[in-house]
Amino acid sequence: MTPGPAFLGYPRADGKVGVRNHVLVVPTVICASVVAERIAAAIAPVGAALPHLAGCGQIGPDLTVTHETLAAYARHPNVGAVIVVALGCEQVVAQQIADVARQSGRPAHIVSIQGEGGTLRATARGIEIARDLAAAVDRIERAWCPASSLVLSVKCGGSDYTSGLASNPAVGRLADTIVDLGGAVVLGEIAEIMGAEHVLAARASTPAAGAQLLRVVNRVEAEAMALGVDIRGTQPSPGNIRGGLTTIEEKSLGATHKAGERTRLEDVVGYAAPITKRGLTVMDTPGLDVESVTGMVGGGAQLVVFTTGLGTPTGNPIAPVIKVTGNARTAQTMADNIDVDVSGILTAGEPFDAAARRLLSELLEVASGRPTAAERLGHREFAIHRRNPTI
Amino acid sequence: MTAAIVVSGEDNVATALEPIEAGQMVRAGAAQLTAIDAIPRGHKIALRDIAAGAVVVKYGSPIGTASSPIAAGAHVHTHNCASARGRGDLHASRQPPDIIPQ
């Protein structure tokens, strides 16, 4: 048993630690998504498919992001083995994704729909392989691992006034603790840093990291403004505005609290790019919840702590997503979807630090295998960020 | 008396934790004031007069500018507080992309 907070995880050959042990079924292209989902369903819940909408008709950065995101999941610590399902004529190369998995010490197989001779044969062949891999990963045992091996994604969605006043500051204290223990925290959603970038830049550990953050925020703002419309159509969202959030600045200032009160900004990385630094990393993801979570998990986050005021169901195919609300009504009306209720911060004077200790305890339990609400409900949302239109 | 939360000492707005009716007394941090508008739960009340064009402050940072004069006790939201960010409608750097209308 390691001294300090620890959890029962899966130590991997590449030195990383998983909190889940999935057989990942990766379609290279949208045309292979249904076959991939059927293969994964045959070995539920250990099977996890990544159905997506691309893999062909893509050029330039857009193709690169799709390929790199799929490859990132194939070497993710929460994955024990990989099946790549190809159609046979697409751009994303099955062999390269299988090679990434093998180089990280994971068994990987390729099933080609054109090669096997159709949907039925490919599905049957895939299920046969999947059953063998499920038996193989089942032999991998959990072992005590230190909290320093955690990469925690922090996320908010369906925000209201309670997000910035209760759940995000509580999660921020948790982020501070994870970094104190030697772990890493990743924050995405550049549009929701707009208006609060000065807070994070002031905590940059190097001038380069601070300058990079400001560059990325300015780029996203310029991209939005280039469309010639008011960003208020989406930021804040109509639900955010009904919930009391007036401007993107207000939303951002509340949102960035979840990245910690004193964590140092160490790095700014591209979408689904590896998170290599301890401390806080900002990832260049859009504000759409599922695309953002997909990218941060691709970067290596094993767990997501997701605050919500209005309530939202989002999960992920391979990473547990822990839902936290500071809204007492949402904790009741959307009880199915909520893991931790911190509404006592506003209604009963619960100190932020006490809420953060409850969150750490929940985090370690979930890391050790307890399913989250999203996992129990089968929420496996996955969406790769698109950089360019389909050609 | 209904309570509203003040996050930072520099803030000129507070957040209502319960719905507030116009004319009701509100306790906001150390201060007390009378609401002059109804304030829905989770929405903001001005702690002091804010001139048109002045900065609205919450979390100790600007969250927008007053688009009209805001009196102490008034509801502060999209009708009188405007974002300074991402306003492509005001400062478009180029024409919208040329796509076939749907």
Interface residues (C-beta under 8 A of the other chain):
Chain A: D160 Y161 T162 G164 L165 A191 M194 G195 A196 H198 V199 E221 A222 A224 M225 A226 L227 G228 V229 D230 I231 R232 Q235 I241 G243 G244 T246 T247 I248 E249 E250 L253 G254 L346
Chain B: I5 V7 T15 L17 P40 R41 G42 H43 K44 V56 K58 Y59 S61 P62 I63 G64 V76 H77 T78 C81 A82 S83 A84 R85 G86 R87 G88 D89 L90 H91 A92 S93 R94 Q95 P96 P97
